[in-house]
Amino acid sequence: MRIQFLLIGLLTACVPAMAEPVVVVLPFDPVIDSVYGYYGEKQSVLDYRFALQQMIVTELGKRQEIRVIEPADLERYLKEHPQADLWNNPAQAARVAAALGADYALIGTYGEFTREIRVDARVVVAATGDVPQGNTVSAVASVWEDLPTAASRISEGVLPILLASGLLRPTSKGVLYPEGDLSAYDPNRSAAPATARLVIWVNAPAPAITSTPALDFVRCDRIDVMNIPNEKQRTHACRVAVAPGGAVHLRVAHRGYLPYEESLELAAGKAYRLEIDLKPVERLPR
């Protein structure tokens, strides 16, 4: 029996811990043409944007299976990076979520009517900026004073979406290969001695490559004479840049794939090849 427990413990230790889904809740937009009755008169929609946001953050924050970006961190980012006033925009939400290290953004609208308030929420995938089929939740409360009930129902509805997504979170991977001295690729000695050569192969036709410090990536010359299979030449992109020796932070993205992000340490006077396998975005069954 003791041996069985030891084996179970060893097997459990070998299983990697499941990363918790991270979500940022953005302010909800009012449906401007909705109205509610007050002593027989129609009143304009009230401003519940930040109230709904805070209530949903509180409800989701009660769960240990997910992590919610702190509103203070979101507010600090927005002060440094002003956004459009309307938040029910998946592309904008994805940019904010990615900048804050979140996997998902929660956006939505609310409307006030004579006898009810309706809230519609959508879960945006930060890696792609889209809202997959089934990532929408609605809630209706009987009167406008019952806003906390609507917020609670929205939280209960989006939680299974976030948890289901978190169970199948693939990652894009890359492998860095040293390829010798820079001088072998620079016969004219035109490169500065304190620089390195970095070639990137990506399994996508038109990747967007950004880096810190900013590097000028251009198409590789004469890939037809490289020892590269023809099929790979048709499906992969090759980019090359001259980088200063030291740390370089890279982000490689392409629509329909999860982005690759990595910090590299390049030695001056050396050449490197980085092969990146971008993982296609998976559509989760509902």
N, C-alpha and C positions, 0 to 999 in steps of 0.2 A: 504493500500500500504506500509506504514511504517513497519507494522508487517511482510509483505512478505520479505522486504529487510533484516530485522533482522534475519528471519529464514534462508534466503540464506547465510547470513554472518556466522551464527552459523554452518550450514552444511559445509561451505567451511573451517572453522577453524578446523572441526573434521576430514577432509581428510588429511592424512599425505602427506607431501611434497615429490614429486618424486625425488629420488636421481639422480643427473646428472651422466651419464656415464663418466668414467675417462679412458683416453687412453694415452699410451706412444708410440711415433713414433721412431723407431730404424733406423739406417742407412740402405740404400738399397744396395744390392750387385750387382756388375756388372756381366753381362753375358759375360764371358771372351772371348768366340769365336766370339763375334760380332765385326764388324769393320765398319768404315765409310770412305768415300772417301774425299780426300783433294788434289785438283789440280791433279786428276788422280791417286793418290797414296793411298793405304789402310793404315790407321793409327790405332793404338791400341785404345781400348776403353778408354775414358777419365774417370777421377775419379769424379763422381757426387754424391757419396754416401752421404756426409754431406750436399751438396747443396740441394738435393731432400728432405732430412730430414727436414732441416730448412724451406724450402718453404712450405712443407705440414703442419708443426707445425704452421706457420704463418697463413695459410689459415684456418685451423681448429680452431685456436685461435680466429678467428673473430666471432665464433658462441657462443652464451650464453648458448645453450642447453647442451653443453658438457664441460668437463675440460680436458686440455692437460697438461701433465707433462712437466715442464720446462726443456729445454735441459741442463741447468746448473745443475739441480738436477740429471739428468741422468748421466751427465759427472762425477759428484762427486761420484755417486755410482759405476760407472765403474772403477774409479781409485782405489777404495777400494776393488772391486770385479772384477778382470780382467776376460773377457769372450773370447770365440773364435772369430777369426777375421771375420768369415762369420756370417751374422745375419739372413739369410732366413731360420731359424730353429725354428719351433713353440715351441718345448720344452724349448729351451734356452730363447726365447722371453717371454714365460709364467713365467719363474722363475724371470726374470728381472722385469716384470710388477707387479707380486705379491709383490716383495720386495719394490717396489715404491708405492704400494697402488693403482695401476691401475687395472681396470676391463678388459682392452683389450690392446693388443700390435699390432701395425701396422708394418708389415715387407714386404719385396718385393725385386724385381730385376729390373734392367734396361738394355737395350741393344741398341747399336748404329748401324745403318745400313746405306746403301748408301743414302737413301732419307728420312729416318725417325728415330725417337728414340721411343722405346716402353718401357712403365713402367707397371709392374704387381705388384699389392699390395694384401696382405691377412690380414684379421682381425683375430687375435688369441685370444681365450677366456683364460684369465689368470687362471681361476679356474681349467681348465681341460687340457690346453696345446694343444687343437685341433683347427682346422679351419672348422667350420660347413659348410655344403653345402650352397653355395650362398654368402659366405664371401670373395669373390675374385673380384677385380676390375682391369680393364686394361685401359690404355690410350696411344694414339699414337700422337706424335707431328711431324710436317712435316720436320723440320730440327733441328740440334742439338742446334742452338741458341734459339729455342723455348721451352726450358726446363720448364720455369714457366707455360706455358700452360698445359703441361703434369701434373705438380704438382697440378695445380688448378683442372683439371679433376679428378685426383685421389681423392682429398679432397671431391669434390662434390659426387663422387661415394661411398665413405666409410661413409659419414655422415648419410645417411638413415639406413645403417647397424647398426651403433652405437646407433642411436636414437631408432630403433626398438628393439634392444637388451635391451636398458635401460628401456623400458616400462615393461619388464617382468623379472626383476632381483629378483629371490627368494633368501632367505637367510636360512642358516642352524641355528638351534636354540638349546639351551641347558638349562636345569633347574638344579640348585644345591639344593640338599636336605641334611640338617644336620641329622646325624644318631646317635647322642649321643657322649659319651666319647670314646676315643681311647682305654681305658683299657678294654672295653667290647669285643673288637676284638683282644686284645693282652693279653691273660691270663698269659703268661709267663713273661710279663713286659719287653720284649726285645727291644721295641721301645724307643728311647730317649724321655724324657719328653717335649722337645721343638718341637716335630714333630706332624704332622697330617696324617690321613689316607684318601686317596682319591681313590674311586672306580669310574670308568667310564664305562657306558653302551652306546654302539654305535650301530645304526641300519645298520651296515655293517660288513662283515665277517672278514676283515683283515685291520683295520684302521691303519694309520701311525700317531703316537702321538709324538709330539715334545713339549718341554716346556722350559721355563726360570724361575728359574734355571732348569738345566737338571735333570729330574727324571727318575728312572728306572721302567717303567711300565711292569708288568708281567701278565700272564693270571691269572684270579681269580681261586682260589682253590674251588673244590666241588660245582660248580654251580648247580649240580644235586640235592643237598639238600636244595638249596635256594627256596624260594617261588616264582619261576619264571616259567611262562607257557612254555611248551615244544616248542611251535612254536617260542617264543622269543629266546629260547636257540639256535635254529637252525639259526635264521636270524640275531642275534645280537652278538656283541663281548663284553666281560667283561675284563677290565684291572684294575689293582690296583697298587698303589705306595705309598710309605711313603714320605711325603713332609715336608720341614721345615715350621714352622708356618710363616704366612705372605703372601705377594703377590706372585702369581704364574700365569705366562702367558702361556696359552695352545693353541696349534693348532692341530686340528684333521682333517685328510684328507683321502680320498679314491677315487680311479679313478671312474669317472662317477657321482660324487657328488660335490656339492659346499662345500668348507672347512668350518669348524667351528673354530672361533678364539675368545678367551675371556680371560680377566684378572680376577682372583679369589682372594679372601682374605680368607685364611684359618687360623683358630684359633688353636694354639698349644694345643695338648691334646684332639682334637676332631676328629670325623670321618664324612666323607661326601660321598654322592653319586651324581655323575653328569650324568644325562641322556641326551644324545645328539641325535637329530633327523637331520641327514644329508639330505639335499634336493637334489634329483636327478637333474642333469643338464637337462634343457628343451631345446628341439630342436624347434627353432622358425620357424613358417611357412613363406614361401617366396611367 
